[in-house]
Amino acid sequence: MPQRRYKAEEIIKILREADVLISQGMQTARAARQLGITDKTYYRWRKEYGGMRIDQAKRLKELEKENSRLKRLVADLSLDNQILKEVSRGNF
């Protein structure tokens, strides 16, 4: 069965629906199954997105994307720097 990728907005909506079901007395695992996710997924999402608003989740994803881009940039520049140091020493 193919995995489905949920957007942050969808995850927050599902978490809110799950909270409503749980507050009505339904067990967590049963509420998660009714919403089409596993209870493990529910707990993982709640850990990452619990208490967030949609705009905060969007900002989080943007920052994570920018962070990974900057990390790649630093790695590339460090590699270039190391190569230039070795060439300047004559150890090539």
DRENROKOL-817976 format. One record per residue: y, x, z of N, C-alpha, C, O in turn; residue in one letter. Coordinates in nm, 4 decimals. Atoms other than C-alpha are relative to their C-alpha. Layout:
% residues N
Y,X,Z,Y,X,Z,Y,X,Z,Y,X,Z,A
...
% end
This chain:
% residues 92
-0.1159,0.0836,0.0000,0.0000,0.0000,0.0000,0.1241,0.0895,0.0000,0.1359,0.1775,0.0853,M
-0.1167,-0.0876,0.0081,0.3332,0.1565,-0.1016,0.0939,-0.0221,0.1184,0.1075,-0.1330,0.1700,P
-0.0938,0.0094,-0.1106,0.5842,0.2331,0.1682,0.1336,-0.0518,-0.0503,0.1748,-0.0222,-0.1624,Q
-0.1300,0.0541,0.0356,0.9144,0.0503,0.1655,0.1051,0.0747,0.0799,0.0904,0.0941,0.2006,R
-0.1098,-0.0677,-0.0672,1.2345,0.2342,0.2457,0.1069,-0.1019,0.0341,0.1592,-0.1696,-0.0544,R
-0.1017,0.0932,-0.0449,1.4752,0.0282,0.4494,0.1341,0.0713,0.0107,0.1410,0.1877,0.0502,Y
-0.1345,-0.0530,-0.0184,1.8491,0.0822,0.4432,0.0401,-0.0216,0.1452,-0.0188,-0.1036,0.2157,K
-0.0442,0.0081,-0.1389,2.0345,0.1272,0.7709,0.0425,-0.1418,0.0353,0.0155,-0.1889,0.1458,A
-0.0446,0.1367,-0.0268,2.1876,-0.2197,0.7403,-0.1188,-0.0935,0.0229,-0.1157,-0.1791,0.1113,E
0.1204,0.0823,-0.0138,1.8441,-0.3778,0.6966,-0.0702,0.0274,0.1332,-0.1203,-0.0642,0.1984,E
0.0655,-0.0365,-0.1255,1.7058,-0.1873,0.9940,0.0719,-0.0639,0.1177,0.0082,-0.1187,0.2077,I
-0.0771,0.0584,-0.1105,1.9857,-0.3027,1.2216,-0.0195,-0.1506,0.0047,-0.0298,-0.2086,0.1128,I
0.0227,0.1447,0.0045,1.9385,-0.6616,1.1057,-0.1377,-0.0344,0.0572,-0.1509,-0.1292,0.1346,K
0.1354,0.0241,-0.0508,1.5640,-0.6438,1.1760,-0.0050,0.0217,0.1509,-0.0695,-0.0551,0.2223,I
-0.0015,-0.0255,-0.1445,1.6280,-0.4925,1.5207,0.0664,-0.1146,0.0754,0.0213,-0.1524,0.1835,L
-0.0670,0.1128,-0.0648,1.8674,-0.7745,1.6047,-0.0907,-0.1225,0.0030,-0.0976,-0.1934,0.1034,R
0.0937,0.1131,0.0040,1.6129,-1.0343,1.4918,-0.1119,0.0202,0.1017,-0.1536,-0.0744,0.1685,E
0.1061,-0.0291,-0.0964,1.3466,-0.8619,1.7011,0.0496,-0.0219,0.1426,-0.0235,-0.0746,0.2265,A
-0.0559,0.0213,-0.1343,1.5748,-0.8652,2.0053,0.0067,-0.1483,0.0343,-0.0201,-0.1877,0.1478,D
-0.0059,0.1445,-0.0228,1.6233,-1.2399,1.9643,-0.1391,-0.0537,0.0320,-0.1566,-0.1307,0.1265,V
0.1373,0.0472,-0.0220,1.2479,-1.2993,1.9387,-0.0530,0.0453,0.1361,-0.1197,-0.0308,0.2063,L
0.0480,-0.0531,-0.1280,1.1771,-1.0770,2.2388,0.0684,-0.0713,0.1158,0.0054,-0.0997,0.2177,I
-0.0710,0.0702,-0.1075,1.4461,-1.2477,2.4463,-0.0499,-0.1435,0.0170,-0.0316,-0.2032,0.1231,S
0.0564,0.1338,-0.0089,1.2770,-1.5806,2.3683,-0.1390,0.0016,0.0621,-0.2026,-0.1029,0.0751,Q
0.1267,-0.0104,-0.0707,0.9635,-1.4488,2.5398,-0.1158,0.0501,-0.0841,-0.2279,0.0587,-0.0341,G
0.1072,-0.0503,0.0856,0.7636,-1.3154,2.2455,-0.0254,0.1471,0.0343,0.0671,0.2206,0.0689,M
0.0332,-0.1395,-0.0251,0.5797,-0.9876,2.2950,0.0563,0.0872,-0.1115,0.0720,0.0424,-0.2251,Q
-0.0627,-0.0920,0.0946,0.7286,-0.6845,2.1225,-0.0868,0.0222,-0.1233,-0.0375,0.0163,-0.2359,T
0.0893,-0.0258,0.1122,0.4248,-0.6112,1.9077,-0.0090,-0.1216,-0.0924,-0.0104,-0.1077,-0.2147,A
0.0092,0.1224,0.0801,0.4006,-0.9733,1.7946,0.1295,-0.0261,-0.0776,0.1251,-0.0684,-0.1931,R
-0.1292,0.0180,0.0666,0.7743,-0.9923,1.7134,0.0138,0.0967,-0.1165,0.0624,0.0600,-0.2235,A
-0.0076,-0.0996,0.1069,0.7528,-0.6728,1.5113,-0.0883,-0.0407,-0.1171,-0.0461,-0.0318,-0.2324,A
0.0910,0.0439,0.1065,0.4524,-0.8017,1.3157,0.0579,-0.1182,-0.0771,0.0438,-0.1267,-0.1991,R
-0.0590,0.1171,0.0650,0.6336,-1.1269,1.2448,0.1129,0.0426,-0.0955,0.1368,-0.0223,-0.1973,Q
-0.1087,-0.0498,0.0841,0.9235,-0.9255,1.0993,-0.0489,0.0950,-0.1089,0.0304,0.1431,-0.1899,L
0.0581,-0.0804,0.1075,0.6874,-0.7234,0.8808,0.0000,0.1490,0.0253,-0.0088,0.2275,-0.0691,G
0.0048,-0.1414,-0.0347,0.6923,-0.3924,1.0662,-0.1005,0.0190,0.1125,-0.1420,-0.0770,0.1774,I
0.0906,-0.0282,-0.1110,0.4631,-0.2211,1.3116,0.0813,0.0202,0.1265,0.2019,0.0441,0.1209,T
-0.0722,-0.0197,-0.1254,0.5500,-0.1910,1.6771,0.0455,0.1452,0.0137,0.1488,0.1721,0.0750,D
-0.0396,-0.1404,-0.0020,0.5590,0.1881,1.6367,0.1303,0.0201,-0.0775,0.2188,0.0938,-0.0341,K
-0.1225,-0.0069,0.0791,0.8223,0.1485,1.3649,0.1157,-0.0612,0.0763,0.2268,-0.0083,0.0747,T
-0.1049,0.0655,-0.0793,1.0173,-0.0891,1.5870,0.0553,0.0954,0.1052,0.1769,0.1096,0.1184,Y
-0.0455,-0.0900,-0.1060,1.0300,0.1614,1.8725,0.0733,0.1216,-0.0572,0.1713,0.1683,0.0007,Y
-0.0667,-0.1143,0.0641,1.1225,0.4479,1.6381,0.1400,-0.0382,-0.0463,0.2360,0.0360,-0.0252,R
-0.1312,0.0485,0.0458,1.4043,0.2450,1.4830,0.0922,-0.0274,0.1176,0.2111,0.0038,0.1129,W
-0.0824,0.0315,-0.1161,1.5238,0.1278,1.8220,0.0542,0.1276,0.0633,0.1672,0.1301,0.1120,R
-0.0429,-0.1283,-0.0545,1.5403,0.4892,1.9390,0.1144,0.0581,-0.0829,0.2094,0.1140,-0.0282,K
-0.1011,-0.0588,0.0880,1.7461,0.5923,1.6358,0.1219,-0.0896,-0.0180,0.2348,-0.0406,-0.0168,E
-0.1089,0.0905,0.0341,1.9561,0.2814,1.5670,0.0367,-0.0984,0.1104,0.1251,-0.1817,0.0906,Y
-0.0242,0.0963,-0.1059,1.9528,0.0937,1.8971,0.1445,-0.0023,0.0462,0.2002,0.1018,0.0810,G
-0.1372,0.0147,-0.0452,2.2951,-0.0394,1.9891,0.1058,0.0366,-0.1024,0.2250,0.0331,-0.0719,G
-0.0961,-0.0374,0.1032,2.4557,0.0693,1.6633,0.0460,-0.1209,-0.0787,-0.0268,-0.2189,-0.0952,M
-0.0485,0.0991,0.0947,2.6734,-0.1411,1.4418,-0.0265,0.0529,-0.1399,-0.0570,0.1709,-0.1573,R
0.0312,-0.0374,0.1375,2.6270,-0.1369,1.0658,0.0909,0.1124,-0.0486,0.0435,0.2057,-0.1136,I
-0.0914,-0.1037,0.0465,2.9388,0.0723,1.0008,-0.0303,0.1347,0.0661,-0.0115,0.2393,0.0041,D
0.0375,-0.1238,-0.0670,2.8246,0.3291,1.2585,-0.1244,0.0612,-0.0645,-0.1336,0.1832,-0.0781,Q
0.1221,-0.0491,0.0632,2.4833,0.3556,1.0915,0.0315,0.0615,-0.1358,-0.0251,0.1646,-0.1723,A
-0.0398,-0.0556,0.1299,2.6441,0.4100,0.7515,0.0647,0.1365,0.0193,0.0356,0.2308,-0.0544,K
-0.0682,-0.1267,-0.0278,2.8641,0.6833,0.8971,-0.1002,0.1071,0.0423,-0.0873,0.2230,0.0027,R
0.1033,-0.0939,-0.0426,2.5611,0.8465,1.0619,-0.0744,0.0565,-0.1207,-0.0965,0.1774,-0.1285,L
0.0722,-0.0458,0.1185,2.3756,0.8628,0.7290,0.0871,0.0914,-0.0856,0.0387,0.1907,-0.1399,K
-0.0906,-0.0857,0.0755,2.6835,1.0060,0.5555,0.0109,0.1382,0.0638,0.0090,0.2398,-0.0057,E
-0.0112,-0.1277,-0.0706,2.7169,1.2747,0.8218,-0.1280,0.0821,-0.0114,-0.1220,0.2042,-0.0260,L
0.1263,-0.0717,0.0154,2.3463,1.3622,0.8015,-0.0116,0.0599,-0.1390,-0.0593,0.1723,-0.1548,E
0.0034,-0.0489,0.1381,2.3746,1.3970,0.4244,0.0924,0.1210,-0.0171,0.0546,0.2213,-0.0777,K
-0.0953,-0.1102,0.0089,2.6836,1.6171,0.4527,-0.0508,0.1221,0.0755,-0.0351,0.2349,0.0288,E
0.0537,-0.1095,-0.0799,2.5187,1.8269,0.7239,-0.1088,0.0754,-0.0759,-0.1103,0.1985,-0.0754,N
0.1060,-0.0671,0.0749,2.2139,1.8977,0.5085,0.0571,0.0771,-0.1191,0.0084,0.1850,-0.1527,S
-0.0648,-0.0697,0.1118,2.4389,1.9890,0.2142,0.0649,0.1294,0.0495,0.0532,0.2330,-0.0159,R
-0.0650,-0.1187,-0.0545,2.6365,2.2322,0.4317,-0.1019,0.1045,0.0450,-0.0781,0.2244,0.0303,L
0.1046,-0.0945,-0.0406,2.3180,2.3874,0.5713,-0.0556,0.0753,-0.1210,-0.0788,0.1961,-0.1148,K
0.0469,-0.0663,0.1221,2.1944,2.4559,0.2176,0.1033,0.1001,-0.0504,0.0680,0.2094,-0.0949,R
-0.1076,-0.0874,0.0437,2.5318,2.6065,0.1303,0.0044,0.1273,0.0837,0.0194,0.2364,0.0288,L
0.0005,-0.1173,-0.0878,2.5230,2.8390,0.4326,-0.1215,0.0876,-0.0293,-0.1101,0.2102,-0.0308,V
0.1201,-0.0778,0.0305,2.1671,2.9440,0.3499,0.0174,0.0771,-0.1302,-0.0198,0.1942,-0.1378,A
-0.0227,-0.0676,0.1277,2.2628,3.0256,-0.0097,0.0982,0.1152,0.0153,0.0766,0.2234,-0.0392,D
-0.0997,-0.1055,-0.0194,2.5691,3.2230,0.0995,-0.0566,0.1153,0.0826,-0.0246,0.2312,0.0564,L
0.0625,-0.1053,-0.0802,2.3674,3.4139,0.3603,-0.0929,0.0846,-0.0859,-0.0970,0.2069,-0.0725,S
0.0893,-0.0722,0.0900,2.1119,3.5060,0.0977,0.0795,0.0883,-0.0952,0.0435,0.2041,-0.1164,L
-0.0855,-0.0788,0.0885,2.3835,3.6206,-0.1429,0.0587,0.1203,0.0743,0.0637,0.2310,0.0208,D
-0.0566,-0.1071,-0.0815,2.5423,3.8251,0.1351,-0.1038,0.1092,0.0254,-0.0730,0.2278,0.0144,N
0.1073,-0.0956,-0.0260,2.2104,3.9910,0.2197,-0.0315,0.0809,-0.1257,-0.0516,0.2021,-0.1174,Q
0.0273,-0.0697,0.1262,2.1472,4.0771,-0.1467,0.1094,0.1023,-0.0286,0.0804,0.2154,-0.0675,I
-0.1114,-0.0923,0.0240,2.4939,4.2319,-0.1802,-0.0038,0.1194,0.0943,0.0296,0.2306,0.0536,L
0.0112,-0.1108,-0.0949,2.4391,4.4414,0.1338,-0.1073,0.0983,-0.0442,-0.0868,0.2195,-0.0375,K
0.1091,-0.0863,0.0442,2.1097,4.5757,0.0007,0.0390,0.0778,-0.1257,0.0053,0.1955,-0.1387,E
-0.0426,-0.0664,0.1228,2.2612,4.6555,-0.3392,0.1021,0.1096,0.0322,0.0980,0.2178,-0.0265,V
-0.1012,-0.0992,-0.0352,2.5561,4.8359,-0.1782,-0.0597,0.1219,0.0690,-0.0042,0.2313,0.0598,S
0.0693,-0.1138,-0.0633,2.3137,5.0540,0.0235,-0.0859,0.0761,-0.0998,-0.1253,0.1899,-0.0744,R
0.0837,-0.0663,0.0987,2.1156,5.1350,-0.2859,-0.1481,-0.0216,0.0240,-0.2299,0.0540,-0.0283,G
0.1413,0.0286,-0.0308,1.7893,4.9843,-0.1537,-0.0531,-0.1121,-0.0878,-0.1042,-0.2117,-0.0365,N
0.0468,0.1089,0.0871,1.7002,4.7774,-0.4558,-0.1190,0.0389,-0.0781,-0.1707,-0.0412,-0.1560,F
% end
